[in-house]
Amino acid sequence: MRDTPNNERFFRLLEPLYERLVRFIRMTTTSPEEAEDILHDTVLQGYQHFHQLRDEKALLSWLFSIASRLEKKRRVKAFIFTRLDALTHDREEHHYTRPDVSADVQLLHEALQHLSPKMREAYTMFEITGLSLQEIQTIQGDSLSAVKMRIARAREKVEALLREKIQALELQER
């Protein structure tokens, strides 16, 4: 594929936003491999459809929307295939652990996995990647009050889960 000024512009605009996109995707997925796949697919779709973006200032929320759709599709596929696997044989649960991530980030990631997908997505966009409530509303397609409530409930649940986990770890150390 030949680079055009428009394609070069996409990468110039993406560069300062890239780490926020990566953080968002990592926190909304269940494994590093899944995050990597969704990241690649998101950037590819963004690149291919960059000409459709109406406002370049909205690039990050536009990419978040693409990533969110891709993650939802993947989750539906995973659900279907998990159900199919259960019909044929028992399946062992594998817990997601990343040795390359510090313990506190690992604890946060584990806590986020206890949230509903929409709560996890809203919490991650707001708390971790710094999107505004209005940007999250646009991405999720819900009312502003629903987004605020989702983030508030996610905060409460994450705090409770982290507090519980930290207490359990402190008891183990004694």
Buried (B, 14 or more C-beta within 10 A) or exposed (E): EEEEEEBEEBEEBBEEBBEBBBBBBBBBBBEEEBBBBBBEBBBEBBBEEBEEBEEEEBBBBBBBBBBBBBBBEBBEEEEEEEEEEEEEEEEEEEEEEEEEBEEEEBBBBBBBBEBEEBBBBBBBBBBBBEBEBEBBBBBBEBEEEBBBBBBEBBBEBBEEBBEEBEEEEEEEEE
